[in-house]
């Protein structure tokens, strides 16, 4: 089928549907004739049918004659309508038959199909490599037009299939490429065995469509660079690659790697989202901790039937399903897929839907990024024998029992606890190793019997970001850890999983519930403390700064309510305490700081506002250098210590 213009192309295309309309009009005319013959001519049904047919066909035997004026008018209209409609239907039928024969002879039908095609691939060359690439395109329902200069191959192997579009011409010819729709195509795949032909085809394609994606074959390694310089986006050598590699190179602009997290039971849900947008599930990658490279299994699923067969096999074969579950469990359900699609919009639609379903973790992540994502969203176990994860939580001392119940009831162990105290670069870690509620009950009983110990622990929790701390917990399997994570989140305790120290410190700083306020007032002035307590805050300590030697004297206060404040004021009345504090206030030039905690950042903001109005707040969360600069800039008062 040459691409040159054929005279047959000038024949107007007649839609077959027009014949249906003509036949419907003829049927209506017959019904009109029968009804008129019964009600106007006064005939019975059989004679009415007989009279209608011979009148439309203009035979007129004369055995039934219209006598009255209405009968004559009816007969004339029936005869004229019959002559016109029969002639029209006959001419249309002849036109359609003629058009069909001409289409078959001239290839006009194929040209019309090519003209209507867009977002397709043009495959240049149908030899050993080209046929392998075409099979990959067919397998994934990708539209394509083949250009093969060997007419015998086209006629014997390609034109026998009405669904295959092929042109028996040279792909280096501009008119041939235009006929194949190079302006509308998504890519060109060049697989001829001659590198010189491939070079000229690449140059021609790039000239006709500067933005098209071109993948070409190179039979000799030394020609790879030349083909790249000619304008190819990817050059594949069959010496080291096959048809599938060429296909993937062609699909590269519309291929993405998605990293997802779900259980075996959600395989169907994920795959259906991908397939319904016309995309292909190319493979699956399992990122096992003990392997540097992921385990890859090719899939190549693009049809719903393939997916349903696989799901049925899983249901019929419990052993296979159990093995797959163990693999998913070892990677916490986190794995990756390469998916290809007909266009970028389809890929984006898949990504958006997977994201809305809560399955998607990331797109085009490398191995290190996948590990980071797994630490945050799953339990990437560094040792398979004993799965564990680090959880960051926020709760008070009163919630210790409830937290422990959630962890221990799922068969897990609380290995340690870490507190994040202001001023310390590393967390304060304490090994716990608790795996039974009896141990937790004994610990809580001890706290209740020893108020000072409870008060110290409460103060430690408050200092650590207002209750922010972390545990390393281990479990019998990753599924148990996932259940713990889910329940802690539901309870409102969980902040994150496997967070870095910098991320935890950032959370504490952003929460703003524990701050250090630098103040200045005389000894005995309790305005600052009253404001903090009345607004719902809590004073954990007081720090005095000794200039010259740059030493800090810290006093533990733990003032939680007005009763604690009253007790603090009573202590000031004792001579020894007042003398010591007077010396500290004088040396530090009445400047000191309080670590203040509150249940909500809005409370902290309100306390800051009130202290500023009183004129006693110098700053919040200042650095050590900023504090010393303020202290040393104050005028030194004369004082005497006896």
C-alpha positions in Angstrom: 0.0 0.0 0.0 2.1 3.0 -1.2 1.7 6.3 0.7 1.3 8.3 -2.6 -2.1 9.9 -3.2 -4.5 7.5 -4.8 -7.4 8.7 -7.0 -9.8 6.5 -5.0 -9.2 8.7 -2.0 -11.3 11.4 -3.7 -14.5 9.2 -3.6 -16.8 10.5 -0.9 -17.2 8.2 2.0 -20.8 7.1 2.6 -21.7 6.0 6.1 -23.6 2.7 6.1 -26.1 4.2 8.7 -27.7 6.2 5.9 -29.0 3.0 4.3 -30.7 2.2 7.6 -32.5 5.5 7.5 -33.6 4.9 3.9 -34.9 1.5 4.8 -36.8 2.9 7.7 -38.4 5.5 5.4 -39.4 2.7 3.0 -40.9 0.8 5.9 -42.9 3.9 6.9 -44.2 4.3 3.4 -45.4 0.7 3.3 -47.2 1.1 6.7 -48.8 4.4 5.2 -49.9 2.4 2.2 -51.5 -0.4 4.2 -53.3 1.9 6.5 -54.5 4.1 3.6 -55.7 1.1 1.7 -57.8 -0.1 4.6 -59.3 3.2 5.7 -59.4 5.1 2.3 -59.7 2.4 -0.2 -62.0 0.2 2.0 -59.9 -3.0 1.5 -59.3 -5.8 4.0 -55.7 -6.3 5.4 -54.5 -8.8 2.8 -55.8 -6.9 -0.2 -54.4 -3.7 1.4 -50.9 -5.2 1.5 -51.3 -6.4 -2.1 -52.5 -3.0 -3.3 -49.6 -1.2 -1.4 -46.8 -3.3 -2.9 -48.0 -3.2 -6.6 -48.6 0.6 -6.3 -45.1 1.3 -4.8 -43.5 -1.0 -7.4 -45.6 0.8 -10.1 -46.9 -2.5 -11.5 -50.7 -1.7 -11.4 -52.6 -4.8 -12.6 -55.8 -2.9 -12.7 -57.8 -5.3 -10.6 -58.2 -2.7 -7.8 -59.1 0.8 -9.1 -59.4 4.0 -7.1 -62.7 5.6 -7.8 -63.2 8.6 -5.5 -61.1 11.7 -5.3 -59.5 10.8 -1.9 -58.7 7.3 -3.2 -57.0 8.7 -6.3 -54.9 11.3 -4.3 -53.8 8.5 -1.9 -52.8 6.2 -4.8 -50.8 9.0 -6.5 -48.9 9.9 -3.3 -48.1 6.2 -2.6 -46.9 5.6 -6.2 -44.6 8.8 -6.2 -43.2 8.0 -2.7 -42.5 4.4 -3.8 -40.7 5.4 -7.0 -38.5 8.0 -5.2 -37.6 5.9 -2.2 -36.8 2.7 -4.1 -34.5 4.6 -6.4 -32.8 6.3 -3.5 -32.3 3.0 -1.5 -31.0 1.2 -4.6 -28.5 4.0 -5.4 -27.2 4.1 -1.8 -26.8 0.3 -1.8 -24.8 0.5 -5.0 -22.6 3.3 -3.5 -21.8 1.4 -0.3 -21.0 -1.8 -2.2 -18.8 0.1 -4.6 -17.1 2.0 -1.8 -16.4 -1.3 0.1 -14.8 -2.8 -3.0 -12.8 0.3 -3.6 -11.6 0.4 0.0 -10.4 -3.2 -0.2 -8.6 -2.6 -3.5 -7.1 0.8 -2.8 -6.3 0.6 1.0 -8.4 3.7 1.7 -9.8 2.1 4.9 -6.3 1.5 6.3 -5.4 5.1 5.4 -8.5 6.4 7.2 -7.6 4.4 10.3 -4.0 5.8 10.2 -5.3 9.3 9.8 -7.6 8.9 12.9 -4.8 7.4 15.0 -2.8 9.5 17.5 -0.6 8.9 20.5 0.7 5.8 18.8 4.1 4.3 18.1 5.7 4.1 14.6 7.7 0.8 14.4 10.3 1.0 11.6 11.4 -2.4 10.5 9.8 -5.8 11.1 12.7 -8.2 11.2 13.7 -10.4 14.2 14.0 -7.5 16.6 11.1 -5.5 15.2 8.7 -8.4 15.5 9.8 -9.0 19.2 9.2 -5.3 19.9 5.8 -5.5 18.2 4.8 -8.4 20.4 5.6 -6.4 23.5 3.5 -3.5 22.2 0.6 -5.8 21.4 0.9 -7.5 24.8 0.4 -4.1 26.5 -2.3 -2.8 24.1 -0.2 -0.1 22.7 -1.3 1.4 19.3 1.3 1.1 16.5 1.9 1.5 12.8 4.5 -0.7 11.2 6.7 0.6 8.3 8.5 -2.3 6.5 10.1 -1.9 3.1 9.9 -5.6 2.3 6.4 -5.8 0.6 6.4 -9.6 0.8 6.7 -9.5 4.6 3.9 -7.0 4.9 1.5 -8.9 2.6 2.2 -12.4 4.1 2.7 -11.6 7.8 0.9 -8.3 8.5 -2.0 -7.6 6.2 -3.6 -11.0 7.0 -4.5 -9.5 10.4 -7.1 -6.7 9.9 -6.0 -5.1 13.2 -2.4 -4.6 12.1 -1.6 -1.4 10.3 1.4 -1.6 8.0 3.0 0.4 5.2 5.3 -1.5 2.7 7.6 1.5 2.1 11.0 2.8 3.3 10.8 4.5 6.7 13.5 7.0 5.5 10.9 8.6 3.1 9.3 11.7 4.5 5.9 11.1 2.9 5.8 7.6 4.4 6.4 8.9 7.9 3.8 11.6 7.4 1.3 9.0 6.3 2.1 7.1 9.5 1.2 10.2 11.5 4.6 11.2 12.9 3.2 14.5 13.9 0.6 12.8 16.1 2.7 9.8 17.3 4.1 9.5 20.8 7.3 7.8 19.7 9.3 6.1 16.9 11.0 2.7 17.4 13.7 2.0 14.7 14.7 -1.7 14.5 16.1 -2.2 11.0 19.3 -4.2 10.8 21.2 -1.5 8.9 22.8 1.2 11.0 23.0 3.6 8.0 19.2 3.2 7.4 18.6 3.8 11.2 20.7 6.9 11.0 18.8 8.4 8.1 15.4 7.4 9.6 16.5 9.1 12.9 17.5 12.3 11.1 14.2 12.4 9.1 12.1 11.7 12.2 13.8 14.4 14.2 13.4 16.9 11.4 9.7 16.1 10.9 8.9 16.2 14.7 11.6 17.8 16.9 9.8 16.7 20.1 9.1 13.1 19.4 10.7 10.3 21.5 13.1 8.2 19.3 14.5 4.8 20.2 16.8 3.2 17.7 18.7 0.0 17.3 22.5 -0.1 16.8 23.9 -3.2 15.3 27.5 -2.1 15.9 28.7 -0.5 19.1 30.8 2.1 17.3 27.6 3.6 15.8 25.9 4.2 19.1 27.4 7.7 19.5 26.5 8.6 15.9 22.9 7.7 16.4 22.7 9.8 19.6 24.2 12.7 17.7 21.6 12.2 15.0 18.8 12.9 17.5 17.9 9.5 19.1 16.8 9.7 22.7 17.8 6.1 23.4 20.1 3.7 21.5 19.8 0.0 22.2 22.2 -2.7 21.0 20.7 -6.1 20.4 24.0 -7.6 21.3 23.2 -6.9 24.9 19.5 -6.2 24.8 16.3 -7.7 23.4 13.0 -6.6 22.2 11.7 -6.1 25.7 14.5 -3.6 26.5 13.8 -1.7 23.3 10.1 -1.6 24.4 11.0 -0.2 27.8 13.2 2.4 26.3 10.4 3.5 24.0 8.0 3.7 27.0 10.4 5.6 29.2 8.6 9.0 29.0 5.4 7.3 30.3 7.0 4.9 32.8 7.3 5.6 36.6 8.4 3.6 39.6 5.8 3.7 42.4 6.5 2.6 46.0 3.4 1.4 47.8 2.4 -0.2 51.1 -0.4 -2.7 51.4 -1.1 -6.3 52.4 -1.6 -9.3 50.2 -5.4 -8.9 50.4 -5.1 -5.5 48.7 -3.2 -6.7 45.7 -6.4 -6.7 43.6 -7.4 -3.2 44.7 -4.0 -1.8 43.8 -3.8 -3.6 40.4 -7.4 -2.7 39.4 -6.6 1.0 39.9 -3.5 0.7 37.6 -5.3 -1.4 34.9 -8.5 0.7 34.7 -6.4 3.7 33.5 -4.9 1.6 30.7 -1.6 1.1 32.4 0.6 -2.0 32.6 2.0 -3.5 35.8 5.5 -4.3 34.6 7.2 -5.8 37.7 7.4 -5.9 41.5 10.4 -5.2 43.6 10.8 -6.4 47.2 13.3 -4.4 49.3 14.6 -7.0 51.8 17.0 -5.6 54.4 19.5 -8.4 54.1 20.0 -7.8 50.3 21.7 -4.7 48.8 19.7 -5.0 45.6 15.9 -5.5 45.6 14.4 -8.8 44.5 12.7 -8.2 41.2 9.9 -10.3 39.6 8.6 -9.5 36.1 4.8 -9.4 35.8 3.7 -7.6 32.6 0.0 -7.5 33.5 -2.1 -5.2 31.3 -5.5 -7.1 31.2 -8.0 -7.5 33.9 -8.4 -11.2 33.0 -4.7 -11.9 33.8 -5.2 -10.3 37.2 -8.4 -12.2 38.0 -6.7 -15.5 37.1 -3.8 -14.7 39.4 -6.1 -13.9 42.3 -8.1 -17.1 41.8 -4.9 -19.1 41.8 -3.9 -17.5 45.2 -7.3 -18.4 46.6 -7.1 -22.0 45.4 -3.5 -22.5 46.5 -3.2 -21.6 50.3 0.5 -22.6 50.3 1.3 -20.1 47.6 -0.7 -17.4 49.3 1.0 -18.1 52.6 4.5 -17.8 51.0 3.5 -14.5 49.4 2.2 -13.2 52.8 5.6 -14.1 54.4 7.4 -12.1 51.8 5.0 -9.1 52.3 5.5 -9.4 56.1 9.3 -9.4 55.8 9.1 -6.1 53.9 6.2 -4.7 56.0 4.1 -4.6 52.9 6.4 -2.0 51.3 7.4 -2.7 47.7 7.8 -1.0 44.3 6.4 -1.4 40.8 7.4 -0.1 37.4 4.2 0.9 35.6 3.8 2.1 32.0 0.9 3.9 30.5 -0.5 5.2 27.2 0.2 8.8 28.2 1.3 11.0 31.1 -2.3 11.8 32.0 -3.1 8.1 32.7 0.1 7.8 34.8 -0.9 10.9 36.8 -4.4 9.6 37.3 -3.0 6.3 38.7 -0.7 8.2 41.1 -3.6 10.4 42.3 -5.9 7.5 42.9 -3.3 5.4 44.7 -2.5 8.4 46.9 -6.2 9.0 47.7 -6.5 5.3 48.7 -3.6 5.7 51.1 -1.5 3.1 49.3 1.2 5.3 47.7 4.4 6.2 49.5 6.4 7.8 46.8 7.2 8.0 43.0 10.6 7.3 41.4 12.4 6.8 44.7 15.9 5.4 44.8 16.9 2.5 47.1 18.0 4.9 49.9 14.9 7.0 49.7 12.8 3.8 49.9 14.6 2.8 53.1 13.9 6.3 54.5 10.2 6.1 53.6 10.0 2.6 55.1 11.4 3.8 58.4 8.7 6.4 58.6 5.8 4.5 57.2 6.6 0.9 58.1 8.9 -1.3 60.0 12.0 -1.7 57.9 13.6 -4.4 60.1 17.4 -4.4 60.0 17.4 -7.9 61.4 14.7 -10.2 60.3 14.9 -12.5 63.4 13.4 -9.9 65.7 11.4 -7.1 64.0 11.4 -3.9 65.9 10.6 -0.2 65.4 11.1 3.1 67.2 7.9 5.0 68.1 7.7 8.7 69.2 4.8 9.5 71.4 3.3 12.3 73.4 1.4 11.6 76.7 1.6 12.2 80.4 2.6 9.9 83.3 -1.1 9.0 83.9 -1.2 7.3 80.4 1.7 5.0 81.0 -0.6 2.0 81.8 -2.8 2.5 78.7 0.3 2.8 76.4 1.8 -0.3 77.9 -1.4 -2.3 77.5 -1.6 -1.5 73.7 2.1 -2.6 73.2 2.1 -5.7 75.5 -1.4 -7.0 74.4 0.0 -7.5 70.9 2.9 -9.6 72.2 5.5 -6.8 71.9 8.2 -5.7 74.3 9.1 -2.2 75.4 12.9 -2.3 75.1 13.8 1.2 76.3 12.6 4.9 76.7 14.3 8.1 75.6 13.6 11.6 77.0 14.6 14.7 75.1 15.7 17.4 77.6 16.4 21.0 76.6 20.1 21.8 76.5 21.2 18.2 75.8 22.4 17.2 72.3 21.6 13.5 72.9 18.5 11.9 74.4 18.4 10.5 77.9 18.0 6.7 77.4 16.9 4.2 80.0 16.6 0.4 79.2 13.2 -1.0 80.2 12.8 -4.5 78.7 9.1 -4.8 79.9 7.0 -7.5 78.2 4.2 -8.2 80.8 1.5 -6.1 82.5 2.6 -7.5 85.9 5.8 -5.5 85.6 3.9 -2.4 84.6 1.5 -2.8 87.5 4.4 -3.1 89.9 6.1 0.0 88.5 2.9 2.1 88.8 2.3 0.8 92.4 5.8 2.0 93.3 5.1 5.4 91.8 1.9 5.8 93.9 3.6 4.8 97.1 6.5 7.2 96.6 5.3 10.6 95.7 8.7 12.1 95.2 9.5 9.5 92.6 6.2 10.2 90.8 6.9 13.9 91.0 10.4 13.4 89.5 9.1 11.3 86.6 6.3 13.8 86.0 8.8 16.6 85.8 11.0 14.5 83.4 8.0 14.0 81.1 7.2 17.7 81.2 10.8 18.7 80.5 10.9 16.3 77.5 8.8 18.5 75.2 5.8 18.3 77.4 5.5 14.5 77.3 7.3 13.8 74.1 9.4 10.6 74.3 10.3 7.5 72.3 10.4 3.8 72.8 12.1 1.0 70.9 9.7 -1.8 70.8 10.1 -5.4 69.4 7.5 -7.9 68.4 7.0 -11.4 67.2 6.4 -10.2 63.6 5.9 -7.0 61.6 2.1 -7.4 61.6 2.1 -7.1 65.4 4.1 -3.9 65.2 1.7 -2.6 62.6 -1.3 -3.2 64.9 0.5 -1.5 67.8 1.2 1.5 65.5 -2.4 1.7 64.4 -3.8 1.5 67.9 -1.4 4.0 69.4 -2.4 6.4 66.6 -6.0 5.8 67.3 -5.5 6.6 71.0 -3.8 9.9 70.1 -0.4 8.9 71.5 1.6 8.4 68.4 3.6 11.2 66.7 5.7 9.1 64.3 7.6 5.9 63.6 11.4 5.6 63.1 12.0 9.3 63.2 15.5 10.8 63.2 16.7 12.7 66.2 16.7 15.9 64.2 13.1 15.3 63.3 12.1 14.7 66.9 13.8 17.9 68.1 12.1 19.8 65.4 8.7 18.5 66.5 9.5 19.5 70.1 10.6 23.0 69.0 7.6 23.5 66.8 5.2 22.3 69.4 6.3 25.2 71.6 4.9 23.6 74.8 8.2 23.8 76.7 10.1 27.0 76.5 12.8 28.9 78.4 11.9 32.4 79.4 14.5 35.0 80.3 13.2 37.4 83.0 14.3 40.3 85.1 12.8 41.4 88.4 13.7 42.0 92.0 13.8 39.4 94.7 10.4 38.8 96.2 8.5 39.9 93.0 6.2 37.0 92.3 4.4 38.5 89.3 6.1 36.2 86.8 5.3 33.0 88.7 1.7 34.1 89.3 1.1 34.9 85.6 2.5 31.5 84.5 0.5 29.5 87.0 -2.8 31.4 86.6 -2.6 31.0 82.8 -2.2 27.2 83.2 1.5 26.9 82.8 4.0 25.1 84.9 7.4 26.3 86.2 10.0 23.5 86.1 13.1 25.3 87.3 14.9 28.6 87.8 18.4 29.4 86.4 20.7 32.2 87.6 23.6 33.3 85.5 26.9 34.3 87.2 28.9 36.7 85.0 32.7 36.6 84.8 32.9 32.9 85.5 30.0 32.1 83.2 28.4 29.6 85.5 24.7 28.7 85.8 23.0 27.9 89.0 19.9 25.8 88.6 17.1 25.4 91.2 14.5 22.8 90.7 11.0 24.3 91.4 8.3 22.2 89.8 5.6 24.7 90.6 2.4 23.2 89.1 -0.4 25.1 90.9 -1.1 27.9 93.4 -0.4 25.6 96.4 3.1 24.9 95.1 3.6 28.7 94.6 2.5 29.4 98.1 5.0 26.8 99.4 7.7 28.4 97.4 6.9 31.9 98.9 7.0 30.4 102.4 10.5 29.0 101.7 11.6 32.5 100.8 10.7 33.8 104.2 13.4 31.6 106.0 16.5 33.7 106.6 19.0 31.3 105.0 17.0 30.9 101.9 16.4 34.6 101.5 20.1 35.4 102.1 21.2 32.9 99.5 18.6 34.1 96.9 19.5 37.7 97.5 23.1 36.9 96.7 22.1 35.0 93.5 19.8 37.8 92.4 22.5 40.4 93.0 25.3 38.5 91.2 23.1 37.7 88.2 21.8 41.3 88.2 18.2 40.2 88.8 18.3 38.2 85.5 17.2 34.6 85.6 15.2 32.2 83.5 12.4 29.7 84.0 11.7 26.5 82.0 7.9 26.8 81.5 5.7 24.0 80.2 2.0 24.1 79.2 -0.5 21.7 77.6 -1.0 23.9 74.6 1.2 26.3 72.7 -1.6 29.0 72.9 -1.1 29.0 76.7 2.6 29.7 76.2 1.8 32.5 73.8 -0.6 34.1 76.3 2.0 33.8 79.2 4.6 35.5 76.9 2.1 38.3 76.1 1.3 39.0 79.8 4.9 39.0 80.9 5.8 41.4 78.2 3.0 43.7 79.3 4.5 43.7 82.8 7.9 44.6 81.4 9.8 41.6 82.9 10.3 39.3 79.9 13.6 39.7 78.1 13.3 36.9 75.6 12.2 33.3 74.9 14.4 30.3 73.9 17.5 32.5 73.5 20.8 30.9 72.8 23.5 30.7 75.5 25.5 33.4 73.9 22.5 35.7 73.7 21.8 35.2 77.4 25.3 36.0 78.4 25.4 39.1 76.3 22.2 40.4 78.0 23.5 39.5 81.5 27.0 41.1 81.1 25.5 44.3 79.6 23.6 45.0 82.8 25.1 47.4 85.4 26.7 45.6 88.3 25.3 46.5 91.6 27.5 46.7 94.7 26.8 43.9 97.0 28.4 42.2 100.0 28.3 38.6 101.2 29.0 38.1 104.9 
